[in-house]
Amino acid sequence: MHLLDNPVWQALTGPQRHFGIGDGRARRYQRDISPLAALENPLTTESWAALADIVEVGERIGLSGIRSESVPDGWETEWCYPFLQMICTRKSFRAPSSGTAAPMMRELCLSDGAAMVNLARLTQPGPMEERTVTIGRYLGIFDENASLIAMAGERVRLDGFTEVSGVCTHPDHRGKGYANVLVASLTKQIVERGDTAFLHVKDGNSGAARVYEKLGFSVRAVRDIAALKKVQEMQA
């Protein structure tokens, strides 16, 4: 099995272990960092039981590589979609041919957490919590009023691979190339330190996929990603 077939598991049992909770069958990020979780083996009842022990009733989590028909009783599938898993190496990376002028771009920090959550709620790039910024390098673009209008960052990190995530732009500022600038900057740093950059794009979002392809990303696999809610305790 390739490491990217279960990246969250590889991260939370590897380089990002200190950001997670759980045991040898199920792991998840701390609640104020991310709702992402992973199972050692989604085909075993022991892994699902271990996951139930670290998720509260009514709480939502995100799992990759999970099909809705394999979800056991006690969980509700809120959505499950196929996503393109795209990768970029130092050899394939292509820097943008022309720059895009931005009012201000800087690295984000914990004090930006609330603004990041608000932008994510507006644009829906995926889950974002106030401490998500602590697990990797996030960049933000601000307008002349010092309001956050675009962002992207490093989220899941495992041996040799770093995920680019949280890519979003305020609706009033789309079409200015900000996402391209942010992803290019992050990817350049990732590949120059020797990692392969990867990201996930919902299958059918051809516009986003084309942006990433121009930077040197290519499709490695199609993975199902699901949002699940725990609706009841599992029976012993």
C-alpha positions as CSV (number, residue, x, y, z in Angstrom):
1,M,0.0,0.0,0.0
2,H,1.3,3.5,-0.9
3,L,1.6,6.0,1.9
4,L,-0.9,8.3,0.2
5,D,-3.6,5.6,0.2
6,N,-4.1,6.5,3.9
7,P,-2.3,9.8,4.4
8,V,-4.0,10.9,7.6
9,W,-3.1,7.6,9.3
10,Q,0.5,7.9,8.1
11,A,0.7,11.5,9.4
12,L,-0.9,10.7,12.8
13,T,1.3,7.7,13.4
14,G,4.4,9.5,12.1
15,P,5.5,13.2,11.9
16,Q,2.2,14.6,13.3
17,R,1.7,12.1,16.0
18,H,1.8,14.9,18.7
19,F,-1.2,16.6,17.1
20,G,-3.4,13.5,17.4
21,I,-5.3,11.3,19.8
22,G,-6.2,7.6,19.6
23,D,-4.5,4.3,19.6
24,G,-3.1,1.7,17.1
25,R,-6.4,1.1,15.4
26,A,-7.9,4.7,15.0
27,R,-6.4,8.1,15.2
28,R,-7.7,11.6,14.8
29,Y,-6.5,15.2,15.1
30,Q,-7.2,17.1,18.3
31,R,-10.6,18.6,18.0
32,D,-9.5,22.3,17.8
33,I,-7.1,21.4,15.0
34,S,-9.1,19.3,12.5
35,P,-12.0,16.8,12.3
36,L,-9.9,14.5,10.1
37,A,-9.5,11.0,11.3
38,A,-8.1,7.7,10.0
39,L,-8.5,4.0,10.6
40,E,-5.7,1.4,10.5
41,N,-8.1,-0.9,8.7
42,P,-11.6,0.2,7.7
43,L,-12.7,-3.4,7.2
44,T,-12.4,-4.4,10.9
45,T,-14.9,-3.8,13.6
46,E,-12.0,-3.2,16.0
47,S,-10.9,-0.1,14.1
48,W,-14.4,1.3,14.0
49,A,-14.8,0.6,17.7
50,A,-11.5,2.4,18.4
51,L,-12.7,5.4,16.4
52,A,-16.0,5.5,18.3
53,D,-14.0,5.8,21.5
54,I,-12.5,9.1,20.4
55,V,-15.5,10.7,18.7
56,E,-18.5,12.1,20.7
57,V,-22.1,11.4,19.8
58,G,-23.2,14.2,17.4
59,E,-19.6,15.0,16.4
60,R,-18.6,15.0,12.7
61,I,-15.3,13.6,11.3
62,G,-13.7,13.3,7.9
63,L,-12.4,10.0,6.6
64,S,-10.7,9.2,3.3
65,G,-10.9,5.9,1.4
66,I,-14.2,5.0,3.0
67,R,-17.3,4.0,1.0
68,S,-20.7,4.8,2.4
69,E,-21.8,1.1,2.2
70,S,-18.9,0.1,4.5
71,V,-19.9,2.5,7.3
72,P,-21.2,0.4,10.3
73,D,-24.3,1.1,12.5
74,G,-23.9,4.1,14.8
75,W,-22.6,6.4,12.1
76,E,-24.5,8.6,9.6
77,T,-22.9,9.5,6.3
78,E,-23.5,13.2,5.6
79,W,-21.7,13.1,2.3
80,C,-19.3,11.0,0.4
81,Y,-17.7,12.2,-2.9
82,P,-14.8,11.1,-5.1
83,F,-11.8,13.4,-5.0
84,L,-8.8,13.6,-7.3
85,Q,-5.6,13.1,-5.4
86,M,-3.0,15.2,-7.2
87,I,0.8,15.3,-6.6
88,C,3.7,17.5,-7.6
89,T,7.4,16.8,-7.3
90,R,10.4,19.1,-7.6
91,K,10.9,17.8,-11.1
92,S,7.4,18.4,-12.3
93,F,6.8,21.8,-10.5
94,R,6.4,24.8,-12.8
95,A,6.4,28.2,-11.3
96,P,3.8,30.7,-12.7
97,S,5.1,32.5,-15.7
98,S,3.8,35.9,-14.5
99,G,3.3,37.4,-11.0
100,T,0.0,38.5,-9.6
101,A,-0.1,41.7,-7.6
102,A,-1.6,41.3,-4.2
103,P,-2.2,44.0,-1.5
104,M,-0.3,42.0,1.1
105,M,0.7,38.4,1.6
106,R,2.2,37.0,4.8
107,E,2.5,33.9,6.9
108,L,-0.5,33.3,9.1
109,C,-0.3,32.6,12.8
110,L,-2.5,31.6,15.7
111,S,-3.9,35.1,16.1
112,D,-5.3,34.8,12.6
113,G,-7.3,31.6,13.5
114,A,-10.7,33.3,13.8
115,A,-10.4,35.1,10.5
116,M,-9.3,31.8,8.8
117,V,-12.3,30.0,10.2
118,N,-14.6,32.8,9.0
119,L,-13.2,32.7,5.5
120,A,-13.4,28.9,5.4
121,R,-17.1,29.0,6.5
122,L,-17.8,31.5,3.7
123,T,-16.0,29.6,0.9
124,Q,-16.2,26.0,2.1
125,P,-12.7,24.7,1.1
126,G,-12.8,22.0,3.7
127,P,-12.7,21.9,7.5
128,M,-10.8,24.6,9.3
129,E,-10.5,25.2,13.1
130,E,-8.8,28.0,14.9
131,R,-5.7,25.9,15.7
132,T,-5.4,24.3,12.2
133,V,-2.7,27.0,11.5
134,T,-0.4,25.4,14.1
135,I,0.2,22.2,12.1
136,G,1.9,23.7,9.1
137,R,2.8,26.8,7.2
138,Y,-0.3,28.8,6.1
139,L,-0.1,31.9,3.9
140,G,-2.8,34.6,3.6
141,I,-3.5,37.6,1.4
142,F,-5.0,40.7,2.9
143,D,-6.8,43.6,1.4
144,E,-6.2,47.3,2.1
145,N,-8.3,47.1,5.2
146,A,-6.2,44.2,6.6
147,S,-9.0,41.7,6.1
148,L,-8.1,38.2,5.1
149,I,-9.3,37.6,1.6
150,A,-7.4,34.4,0.4
151,M,-5.4,31.7,2.0
152,A,-3.8,28.3,1.6
153,G,-1.5,26.1,3.8
154,E,0.2,22.9,4.7
155,R,-2.1,20.5,6.6
156,V,-1.4,16.7,6.6
157,R,2.3,15.9,6.6
158,L,3.8,12.4,6.5
159,D,7.2,11.1,5.6
160,G,8.1,12.5,2.2
161,F,4.8,14.2,1.5
162,T,3.0,17.4,2.5
163,E,-0.6,18.3,1.7
164,V,-1.6,21.7,0.4
165,S,-5.1,22.5,1.8
166,G,-7.5,25.3,2.8
167,V,-7.2,26.9,-0.6
168,C,-9.9,29.6,-0.9
169,T,-10.6,33.2,-1.9
170,H,-13.3,35.6,-0.8
171,P,-16.1,35.8,-3.5
172,D,-15.4,39.5,-3.9
173,H,-11.8,38.9,-4.9
174,R,-12.0,35.8,-7.1
175,G,-10.5,35.9,-10.6
176,K,-7.4,37.8,-9.5
177,G,-5.1,34.7,-9.4
178,Y,-4.6,34.7,-5.6
179,A,-5.1,30.9,-5.2
180,N,-2.4,30.4,-7.9
181,V,0.1,32.6,-6.1
182,L,-0.5,30.9,-2.7
183,V,-0.4,27.3,-4.0
184,A,2.7,28.1,-6.1
185,S,4.5,29.6,-3.1
186,L,3.7,26.7,-0.8
187,T,4.4,24.0,-3.4
188,K,7.8,25.6,-4.2
189,Q,8.8,25.4,-0.6
190,I,7.5,21.9,-0.2
191,V,9.3,20.4,-3.2
192,E,12.5,22.3,-2.5
193,R,12.8,20.7,0.9
194,G,12.5,17.3,-0.8
195,D,8.9,16.5,-0.2
196,T,6.2,15.7,-2.7
197,A,3.3,18.1,-2.5
198,F,-0.2,16.6,-2.7
199,L,-3.8,18.0,-2.6
200,H,-7.3,16.9,-3.1
201,V,-9.8,18.3,-5.6
202,K,-13.5,17.2,-5.8
203,D,-13.9,15.2,-9.0
204,G,-15.7,17.4,-11.5
205,N,-14.0,20.7,-10.3
206,S,-12.2,21.0,-13.6
207,G,-11.4,24.7,-13.0
208,A,-9.4,24.0,-9.9
209,A,-7.7,20.9,-11.4
210,R,-6.5,23.0,-14.4
211,V,-4.9,25.6,-12.1
212,Y,-3.0,22.8,-10.3
213,E,-2.0,21.1,-13.5
214,K,-0.4,24.3,-14.7
215,L,1.8,24.2,-11.6
216,G,2.9,20.7,-12.3
217,F,0.4,18.6,-10.4
218,S,-1.0,15.4,-11.9
219,V,-3.6,13.0,-10.8
220,R,-2.3,10.1,-8.8
221,A,-5.5,8.4,-7.7
222,V,-9.2,9.0,-7.1
223,R,-10.2,8.6,-3.5
224,D,-13.5,8.7,-1.8
225,I,-13.7,11.2,1.1
226,A,-16.7,11.1,3.5
227,A,-18.1,13.2,6.3
228,L,-19.5,11.1,9.0
229,K,-21.5,11.9,12.1
230,K,-21.6,9.6,15.2
231,V,-25.2,9.2,16.0
232,Q,-25.0,6.6,18.8
233,E,-22.6,4.7,21.0
234,M,-21.5,1.4,19.6
235,Q,-22.8,-1.7,21.4
236,A,-20.2,-3.7,23.3
